[in-house]
Amino acid sequence: MLGQLIVQPIRRLLGRRRRPQPGLEAGERVLLHEMSPFGACYVATDRALYYGCSPGTDWRRLGWPDIRSVDRWTGARLRLTLSDGRPVLLSTDDRSRLPALAAELVAACHLMTRRITLPSGGTAVVRATRAHHRAAVVWTIDASCTAHEAAAVLAEMRSLSGT
């Protein structure tokens, strides 16, 4: 009886296959590890999403601040839109927890997005983002404006936000 209590957990541990794991940064914590029905592997950490499409291939890393939006796309597909507008499509399971976790972590990184009319008549989109493990706020401007206009817009946004 006692032998059976010890042997069964050991068999379960030895019988498990080792899950593929990407190389993580120092201090990075794994929050989710999922496999899709199609063989893709996803590891979500507090700093990034790692995905490997097939065994033996290199892992790809997307930092949460580098992702602009997260959407479900046609059934079990997940669509990530990167900061430069490029889409990344990932296949997941219908019961996957990755879409909700990714949406939450991406939203937490994006502090503010504002569209501002420049004195020259053009429009600039100003974004403030912060990585979870860093205190500094990163400001970016998406516009074809002069360096003087960009500096003025950033100075105004920083003063309004108190950063």
Buried (B, 14 or more C-beta within 10 A) or exposed (E): EEEEEEEEEEEEEEEEEEEBEBEBEEEBEEBBBBBBEEEBBBBBBBBBBBBBBEEEEEBEBBBBBBBBBBEBBEEBBBBBBEBEEEEBEBBBEEEBEBBEBBBEBBEEBBBBEEEBEBEEEEEBEBBBBBBBEEEEBEBEBBBEBEEEBBEBBBEEBEEEEEE
